[in-house]
Amino acid sequence: MTSLDGVQAAINSGKNSTQTIEEAILEAIVEARATCEENGSNSPNCAVAWDIVEELQAEKAHQKQAQHHKTSLESYCEMYPDALECLIYDV
């Protein structure tokens, strides 16, 4: 079964990490299926395994929401920092 350390490592993983959260989710699903097959679908171990999968999926959704997407103006100002629309004046 997936350990809590593995779940925490997947949650804290960045883009440069060896395991992404998507990989951790897929691994947790495989382990949850194996656990449920071995212990029965109504066992506490099976429920815990699927809870881990749910937590990883929720964390992936939270990370996706936290990403800042650039607006068209921000992209334009990066390309043309001296454009009138991009100038910031101190008054």
N, C-alpha and C positions, 0 to 999 in steps of 0.2 A: 504494500500500500504506500502511497505517496506520503513522505514525511512532511511535517510542518516546516522544517528547514528548507526543503525543496520548494514548497509553495512560497515561502517568504523570499527565497532567492529569485523565483520567477517574477514575483511582484516587483522586486527592486531592480530587476534586470533592465538594462538600457539597450540601446541599439548596438553597442560594442560588446555586449555580453555574449557568452558562448551559447546560451539558451534563451530564446525569445519567449515571450508569454504565450504566443501561439503554439510553440513547440511544447511548452509545459502543459497547455490545455489538452493537446492531443495525447501526450504521455499520460496525463491524469485520466483521460477517458478510457484509454486502453487498460490502465491499472484498475479503474473502477469496474469495468466489465469483467476483468479476470477475478477481482475480489468477489463480485456478486455471483459469478459462476461457481466459485469455490465454496463460498459461505452461504449462498442462498440469497435470493433477492429481498427477503425480509429481515436479513441480519443487520445488526448495528454497524458492522464493518462496511457493509454495502452502502448504508445511508451516509456514513462518514466519507466514504470515497466519492460519492456523488456530491456531497456538500463541498468537498475540495474543488471539484470541477466547477460548481456554481460560483464559488468565491473567485476562482481564476477568471471566469468569464465576466463577472461583475467588475473585477479590477481592470480587465482589458477595456471594458466600456468606459470606466472612469478615466483611464489614461487617454482614450480617444477624445473624450469631451474636454479634457484639460489642454489639449493641443491648441495653440493659437494659430488661426488661419489668417494669412495676410489679406487685407482688403486690396481692391484694385488700386486705390490711391497709394497705399504703402508700397506696392510693387512699382508703381509709376515713379514714386519719389526716390526709390532706390536706384532706378535707371537714370532719372533726371533730377538730381538733388537741387539744382539751381532754378528749377521751374517755379513760376509764380505761385502755383498751388501748394508748393512744398516749403516755401520760405516761412520761417517762424520769426515773428518780431517780438522783442521785449518792449513793453510799453511802460 
